[in-house]
């Protein structure tokens, strides 16, 4: 009976991962009309849920992943540098050019200053990118976040609001590094056991549910603001995300990366940890709820666009293979 339960949970997990964009959209839309469903996702509860997402990421890491970082530090450094320069600067450019409301603009900058998203590794895998490189970039950007995110926010958004850099450092430490370290320890201690491997197959679906809860919580708290700023906010998020994909790919091309690595840099740069941005916005800017609006929209859109980007890369492969086949047949 227990084995059947595990199989059912694994099947559910695979289904959630496959339909993540649609599921998140459904949760966001449903919560917009019925905000009470996720009204419990507030404060420490929201922080704990993000910590669980980061724990699931840590549970996928092995010692070999850190060896991969050591083996190619230049590639990882280029990718992480692209992420922490392109996305914050793109956000700042958009804030100054498309007329975003003041505190919504701060929220978009906050999204740009966060590390790579936890679902970027899945998208890199789906589009036949370099998965080890993807994990390496996500790991390094997450490790750098306690310092990079508050410093960048201080530099880029200090004219708009007073940024609590020390408090933000502490928050990122608690909700990212410690859960990732705990997950890595669990994988190191129990990864060789069969039962652990079976449980790990459930974790991607659990991460999707946690992300959906964060999205639902933010929409529940701030959905009323979407009507007044929705179109402009979505334009900002869409341009920020899309330019991240394009310029990330260009950065990989300029660095001389292979096609698989260029795809990975594109995905990693474009997909930010908007869930973290949402928690930080709620915790550190409680007097300015509009700061969380861009994070909430990004939570949903980044997952949707990541799946679309992976599909675009795969479609390009199919078209190229078809063209090559016709050439050879001639």
C-alpha positions as CSV (number, residue, x, y, z in Angstrom):
1,X,0.0,0.0,0.0
2,X,2.8,2.4,0.9
3,X,4.6,1.7,-2.4
4,X,1.3,2.4,-4.3
5,X,1.1,5.8,-2.4
6,X,4.7,6.7,-3.4
7,X,4.0,5.8,-7.0
8,X,0.8,7.9,-7.0
9,X,2.7,10.9,-5.5
10,X,5.5,10.4,-8.1
11,X,2.9,10.5,-10.9
12,X,1.3,13.6,-9.4
13,X,4.7,15.2,-9.2
14,X,5.6,14.5,-12.8
15,X,2.2,15.9,-13.9
16,X,2.7,19.1,-11.9
17,X,6.1,19.7,-13.4
18,X,4.8,19.1,-16.9
19,X,2.0,21.5,-16.4
20,X,3.6,24.0,-14.1
21,X,2.8,27.1,-16.2
22,X,-0.9,26.2,-16.5
23,X,-1.1,25.2,-12.8
24,X,0.4,28.5,-11.6
25,X,-1.8,30.6,-13.9
26,X,-4.9,28.7,-12.6
27,X,-3.8,29.3,-9.0
28,X,-3.2,33.0,-9.6
29,X,-6.5,33.4,-11.4
30,X,-8.5,31.5,-8.9
31,X,-6.9,33.4,-6.0
32,X,-7.7,36.7,-7.7
33,X,-11.4,35.9,-7.5
34,X,-11.2,34.0,-4.2
35,X,-8.4,35.6,-2.2
36,X,-9.3,33.9,1.0
37,X,-8.0,30.6,-0.2
38,X,-4.4,31.6,0.3
39,X,-4.8,34.3,2.9
40,X,-2.8,32.0,5.3
41,X,0.4,32.5,3.3
42,X,1.8,35.5,5.1
43,X,4.9,36.5,7.0
44,X,6.8,33.6,8.6
45,X,4.6,31.0,6.8
46,X,5.6,32.5,3.4
47,X,9.3,32.6,4.4
48,X,9.1,28.9,5.5
49,X,7.5,27.9,2.2
50,X,10.4,29.5,0.2
51,X,12.8,27.8,2.5
52,X,11.2,24.4,1.6
53,X,11.7,25.2,-2.1
54,X,15.3,25.9,-1.5
55,X,15.6,22.7,0.6
56,X,14.3,20.6,-2.4
57,X,17.0,22.3,-4.6
58,X,19.7,21.4,-2.1
59,X,18.5,17.8,-2.0
60,X,19.5,17.5,-5.7
61,X,23.1,18.7,-5.1
62,X,26.0,16.2,-4.9
63,X,29.7,16.6,-4.2
64,X,30.2,16.1,-8.0
65,X,28.3,19.4,-8.6
66,X,30.7,21.3,-6.6
67,X,33.6,19.5,-8.3
68,X,32.1,20.7,-11.6
69,X,32.2,24.3,-10.3
70,X,35.9,23.9,-9.4
71,X,36.6,22.3,-12.9
72,X,35.2,25.3,-14.8
73,X,35.3,28.4,-12.7
74,X,35.6,30.7,-15.6
75,X,32.3,29.6,-17.2
76,X,30.5,29.8,-13.9
77,X,31.9,33.2,-13.2
78,X,30.9,34.6,-16.6
79,X,27.3,33.2,-16.1
80,X,26.9,34.6,-12.6
81,X,28.4,37.9,-13.6
82,X,26.0,38.1,-16.5
83,X,23.1,37.4,-14.2
84,X,24.0,40.0,-11.6
85,X,24.7,42.7,-14.1
86,X,22.3,42.3,-17.0
87,X,19.1,41.7,-15.0
88,X,19.5,44.6,-12.5
89,X,20.5,47.0,-15.2
90,X,17.7,45.9,-17.5
91,X,15.3,46.5,-14.7
92,X,16.7,49.9,-14.0
93,X,16.6,50.8,-17.7
94,X,12.9,49.8,-17.9
95,X,12.0,51.7,-14.7
96,X,13.4,54.9,-16.2
97,X,11.9,54.4,-19.7
98,X,8.4,52.9,-19.5
99,X,7.0,55.0,-16.6
100,X,6.4,52.3,-14.0
101,X,4.8,53.5,-10.8
102,X,7.5,54.3,-8.2
103,X,7.3,51.3,-5.9
104,X,6.4,48.9,-8.7
105,X,9.7,49.9,-10.2
106,X,11.5,49.1,-7.0
107,X,9.9,45.7,-7.1
108,X,11.1,45.0,-10.6
109,X,14.7,46.0,-9.6
110,X,14.4,43.7,-6.6
111,X,13.4,40.8,-9.0
112,X,16.5,41.7,-11.1
113,X,18.8,41.6,-8.1
114,X,17.8,38.1,-7.0
115,X,19.6,34.9,-7.9
116,X,18.5,32.4,-10.5
117,X,15.1,30.8,-10.2
118,X,14.7,27.3,-8.7
119,X,12.9,26.1,-11.9
120,X,15.6,27.2,-14.3
121,X,17.4,23.8,-13.9
122,X,14.3,22.0,-15.1
123,X,13.9,24.3,-18.1
124,X,17.6,23.9,-19.0
125,X,17.1,20.1,-18.9
126,X,14.0,20.3,-21.0
127,X,15.7,22.4,-23.7
128,X,18.8,20.1,-23.8
129,X,21.0,22.7,-22.2
130,X,24.0,21.9,-19.9
131,X,22.3,20.7,-16.7
132,X,25.5,20.6,-14.6
133,X,26.3,24.1,-15.7
134,X,22.8,25.2,-14.9
135,X,23.0,23.8,-11.4
136,X,26.4,25.4,-11.0
137,X,25.1,28.9,-12.0
138,X,22.1,28.6,-9.8
139,X,24.2,27.5,-6.8
140,X,26.8,30.3,-7.2
141,X,24.2,33.0,-7.7
142,X,22.3,31.7,-4.7
143,X,25.5,31.6,-2.6
144,X,26.3,35.2,-3.7
145,X,22.8,36.4,-3.0
146,X,23.2,37.4,0.7
147,X,25.8,39.9,-0.4
148,X,24.9,40.7,-4.0
149,X,21.2,41.3,-3.6
150,X,21.3,43.9,-0.7
151,X,24.3,45.7,-2.2
152,X,22.7,46.0,-5.7
153,X,19.4,47.1,-4.1
154,X,21.3,49.8,-2.1
155,X,23.1,51.0,-5.3
156,X,20.1,50.9,-7.7
157,X,17.0,51.5,-5.5
158,X,18.3,53.6,-2.6
159,X,16.9,56.8,-4.2
160,X,13.4,55.4,-4.1
161,X,13.3,53.7,-0.7
162,X,15.5,53.0,2.3
163,X,16.9,49.4,1.8
164,X,17.5,47.4,4.9
165,X,20.7,45.7,3.6
166,X,21.6,44.0,6.9
167,X,18.0,42.7,7.3
168,X,17.9,41.5,3.7
169,X,21.2,39.7,4.1
170,X,19.9,37.9,7.2
171,X,16.6,36.9,5.4
172,X,18.5,35.5,2.3
173,X,20.8,33.6,4.6
174,X,17.9,32.0,6.4
175,X,15.7,31.2,3.4
176,X,18.4,30.2,0.9
177,X,21.8,29.2,2.1
178,X,20.7,27.3,5.2
179,X,18.0,25.3,3.5
180,X,20.3,24.5,0.5
181,X,23.0,23.4,2.9
182,X,20.5,21.2,4.8
183,X,19.3,19.6,1.5
184,X,22.9,19.0,0.4
185,X,23.6,17.3,3.8
186,X,20.5,15.0,3.4
187,X,21.6,14.0,-0.1
188,X,25.1,13.3,1.1
189,X,24.0,11.3,4.0
190,X,21.1,9.3,2.4
191,X,21.4,9.8,-1.4
192,X,22.7,6.2,-1.9
193,X,19.6,4.7,-0.4
194,X,16.9,3.5,-2.7
195,X,14.1,4.9,-0.6
196,X,15.7,8.3,-0.7
197,X,15.8,8.2,-4.5
198,X,12.1,7.3,-4.6
199,X,11.2,10.2,-2.3
200,X,13.3,12.6,-4.4
201,X,11.1,11.9,-7.4
202,X,8.3,13.5,-5.5
203,X,10.3,16.7,-4.6
204,X,9.9,18.6,-7.9
205,X,6.1,18.4,-7.6
206,X,6.4,19.5,-3.9
207,X,8.5,22.5,-5.1
208,X,5.8,23.4,-7.6
209,X,3.1,23.3,-4.9
210,X,5.2,25.5,-2.7
211,X,5.8,28.0,-5.5
212,X,2.0,28.0,-6.2
213,X,1.3,28.7,-2.5
214,X,3.7,31.7,-2.7
215,X,2.0,33.0,-5.8
216,X,-1.4,32.5,-4.3
217,X,-0.4,34.3,-1.1
218,X,0.9,37.3,-3.0
219,X,-2.1,37.5,-5.2
220,X,-4.3,37.2,-2.1
221,X,-2.5,40.0,-0.4
222,X,-2.0,42.3,-3.4
223,X,-4.4,41.2,-6.1
224,X,-6.5,44.3,-5.7
225,X,-3.5,46.4,-6.9
226,X,-3.3,44.4,-10.2
227,X,-6.3,46.1,-11.7
228,X,-4.8,49.6,-11.4
229,X,-1.3,48.7,-12.5
230,X,-1.7,45.3,-14.2
231,X,-1.0,46.1,-17.9
232,X,2.0,48.3,-17.2
233,X,3.4,45.9,-14.7
234,X,3.1,43.0,-17.0
235,X,4.8,45.0,-19.8
236,X,7.7,45.7,-17.4
237,X,8.0,42.0,-16.3
238,X,7.6,40.7,-19.9
239,X,10.3,43.0,-21.3
240,X,12.6,42.4,-18.3
241,X,12.3,38.6,-18.7
242,X,12.5,38.6,-22.5
243,X,15.5,40.9,-22.7
244,X,17.2,38.6,-20.0
245,X,16.8,35.6,-22.3
246,X,18.1,37.4,-25.3
247,X,21.0,39.2,-23.7
248,X,21.9,36.0,-21.7
249,X,22.2,34.1,-24.9
250,X,24.2,36.9,-26.4
251,X,26.6,36.8,-23.4
252,X,27.1,33.1,-23.9
253,X,27.8,33.7,-27.6
254,X,30.3,36.4,-26.8
255,X,32.0,34.1,-24.3
256,X,32.4,31.4,-26.9
257,X,30.2,28.9,-25.2
258,X,28.7,25.9,-26.9
259,X,25.1,25.9,-28.0
260,X,24.0,24.0,-24.9
261,X,25.8,26.4,-22.6
262,X,24.3,29.4,-24.5
263,X,20.8,28.0,-23.8
264,X,21.7,27.5,-20.2
265,X,22.9,31.1,-19.7
266,X,19.9,32.4,-21.5
267,X,17.5,30.5,-19.2
268,X,19.5,31.2,-16.0
269,X,19.8,34.9,-16.7
270,X,16.1,35.3,-17.7
271,X,14.5,33.3,-14.9
272,X,15.0,35.0,-11.6
273,X,14.0,33.7,-8.1
274,X,10.8,35.7,-8.0
275,X,9.6,33.7,-5.1
276,X,12.5,35.1,-3.0
277,X,11.8,38.6,-4.3
278,X,8.2,38.2,-3.2
279,X,9.2,37.2,0.3
280,X,11.8,40.0,0.6
281,X,9.3,42.5,-0.8
282,X,6.7,41.5,1.7
283,X,9.1,41.4,4.6
284,X,11.2,44.5,4.0
285,X,8.7,46.8,2.3
286,X,5.5,46.3,4.2
287,X,4.5,49.9,3.9
288,X,4.7,49.8,0.1
289,X,2.6,46.8,-1.1
290,X,3.3,47.8,-4.8
291,X,6.8,46.5,-4.4
292,X,5.5,43.0,-4.2
293,X,3.3,43.4,-7.4
294,X,6.2,43.0,-9.8
295,X,7.4,40.0,-7.8
296,X,4.0,38.4,-7.9
297,X,3.6,38.8,-11.6
298,X,7.1,37.5,-12.2
299,X,6.4,34.4,-10.1
300,X,3.8,33.4,-12.6
301,X,5.3,34.7,-15.8
302,X,8.8,33.4,-15.4
303,X,7.6,29.8,-15.1
304,X,5.4,30.2,-18.2
305,X,8.1,31.9,-20.3
306,X,10.7,29.4,-19.2
307,X,8.6,26.6,-20.6
308,X,8.0,28.6,-23.8
309,X,11.7,29.3,-24.1
310,X,12.5,25.6,-23.7
311,X,9.9,24.8,-26.4
312,X,11.4,27.5,-28.7
313,X,14.9,26.0,-28.4
314,X,13.5,22.5,-29.0
315,X,11.5,23.7,-32.0
316,X,14.7,25.3,-33.4
317,X,16.4,21.9,-33.1
318,X,13.6,20.1,-34.9
319,X,13.6,22.7,-37.7
320,X,17.4,22.5,-38.1
321,X,17.3,18.7,-38.1
322,X,14.6,18.7,-40.8
323,X,16.6,21.2,-42.9
324,X,19.7,19.0,-42.5
325,X,17.7,16.0,-43.5
326,X,16.5,17.6,-46.7
327,X,20.0,18.8,-47.5
328,X,21.4,15.3,-47.1
329,X,18.6,13.8,-49.2
330,X,19.5,16.1,-52.0
